[in-house]
Amino acid sequence: MTLEFWFDYSCPYAYLAASAVEALAARARAELSWQPFLLGGVFRAVGTPQKLFATLSAQKAQHNARDLDRWADELGVTLRMPDAHPFRTVEALRATLLTGCDPRVIHGFYSAYWVGGRPVSAPDTLHDVLSAAGHDAASIVGRLGDARDELTRRTDRALAKGVFGAPALVVGDELFWGQDRLPFVERALTGARVELTPPTTRRPTVPHKLEVFFDFSSPFAYLGCSQVDAVAARTGCDVTWRPFLLGGLFKAIGQVDVPLNTWSEAKRLYTFKDMMRWAEHWGVPLRFPSRFPTNSLKALRLYLALPEARRDAYRGRVFTAYWAEDRDITDDGVLRELLGADADAAFARAQTPEVKDALKTATEDAAKRGVFGAPTFIVDGEELFWGQDRLGLVEARLRK
């Protein structure tokens, strides 16, 4: 099979994926096809800001910087964010095409950008990278204009395949986005399930503490929370559940209420497919609800109104009702059914100032601690991970 790797040098996640994709292709006995494209051209076409990182909230920007470091450690590569990022990459991409997408050139430009902090389209960088890879640098640089149309064609082809960012990996007609989807790419190539964390039974001498921040309104929280008990059983960690109101948090940090609605059509379509892949991976049912987005305020207050011993069961039932059964979790009748024998007492207590203030305080505390979405996992009160797709990193941390 063929594995297409769509990339631009300006993306650190593409750099991370490029460091591992050749070994993946070799394991899967797949033909690796390097596909340079102009990320800025794709962003213009799908309406994504050119300096996407500059649009992030302070909390998300801080997390993403730490996340890059974690992935660099995970993949065993050096990554240094250049002060002048993003650099212009057009000339470097054209030079890459003129070398027939020589992997030595690709890795050379990535190293220059993300290790050396050098502008990859500057004449001296072009000369050094091309020469080190054994090419006639002067000849290639003199012919950069010859690759203009080909780079445009590649960018148009990327758009036709549904690419909206980098790195994008394509197997047949399946698109995968991000260095964190490499296990799914390998499964698409081989048909074999690939675990997200190394198989081990090692537990730390002193159990870690894991806080799980969630709101019923998030599909990613549903997916991630479905695996917390299994992670705790494997690692021995102590779990504390932290409900909060996602809409209130978004308002506090200046984020739009439904981020999904601001994405390009290509990214939305991909995300729905990606959700289903994760649901299959985790072995949980997922049926995207007809009432999305939903107001989870009442369901969250009822959660806090319950005795702690009854919260776990209720939390699981609400997540399943909304994300697997398409039930209306704003409806009193549905919530009463999910509460069971606790319904009358919980509804009465949910209206008290004590419970209302508790949810408000929990949401404010989440914002203060750097939470910007759901699910968020915090290990030992300090290390924050965002997203159900980071559970592999969370578990690795809990084993240390």
C-alpha positions, 0 to 999 in steps of 0.5 A: 500500500502507499502512504502519502505524507502531506507536509510543509516545513512551517508546521512543528507537528509535521516535523514530529511526524516526519521523524517517525513516518519512515519507520512506520512505513517500513514496519507496515511494508508500505511505500512512502510518498512525500507530498510537499504542499503550501500550508498557507495556500490551504489555509487561505482556501479553507479560511484558516488564519495564516498565523493560527497560533496567534489566535489561541487563548493564552491557556491553549497556547501554553498547553500547545507549547508544552504538548510539543515538548512532550511529543518531541520527548516521546519521539526522541527528537529535538524541537526548538521553537524559533523566535521568528516562527513562522518562516517563509517556506516556498523556496524550500518546498520548491527545492524539495520538489526539484530533488524528487522529494529526496528524504535527505533534503526533507530531513535537512530542511526540517532540522534547519527549521526546528533544531537550528532555527534557520529560515529555510528559504534563505539562500545560505540555508538552501545552499547548506541543506541541498549541498549536505544532501549531495545535490548541486545547490547552485543549479537547483536554486537557479531553477526554483521557478520551474517548480512553481506550478508543481507546488501549486498543483500539489497544494490543489491536490491536497485540498481535493483530498480534504487536507486542511492542515499539516501533517496530513497522512492518506492511506487509500481514501482515508485521511489522518491529521496530526503526528498523534494519529500515527497509530491509526495510520499504522492500523489502516496499513496493517489491519492490526490494533496498535496500542497508544502506550507501551504494554507494561504493568509497572506502577509507581511506588506512590500513586499519582493523583489524576484530576479529570475536568469534564462537561457532558456537552463535549463528545471528546469528554465522553470518549475520554471519560469512558477510559478513565477507570481503565487507566486508573486500574492499570496505573493505580492512580487516585482519580478526582472528577471535576465537573465544570460548565464548558460554556462558562469557561469559554466565556471567561477565556474569550473563546467562542461557545461552539468551536466546531462551528468556526472550523472549515468544512474540511476540518468538521468532516474530518473531526466527525470521522475521527470521533468514530475512529476513537469510539471504535478504538475505545470500544464505546458506542457513539451516535452524534446527537440531534440536539447539539450543542446542548445546555448541560447546566441542569445535568451538572448541577444534579451531578453536584447535588448527588452524594459522592457515592452516587455520582459515578453511576449518574455521570456514566448514564448521562454521557451514554444517554446523550452521546450514545442514545441521542436523548435530551439531557435538558429534559426533566423526565430524562434526568429523573430517569437517569437519577433513579431513586435519587431524583427528588432529593437531587432536584431539590438540592440542585436549586440551592445556592450551595450547589449553584455556587459550587458549579460556578466556583468549579468553572472559575477554578478550572479557568484559573488552573489553565483549563480551556476545554474538555476533557482536561487531565491534570496529574499531581496538581500541575501537569495539564493534558487536553483531549481524549487523544492525549490519554496515552501521554497521560498514562505514560506520565502516571506510570513514572 
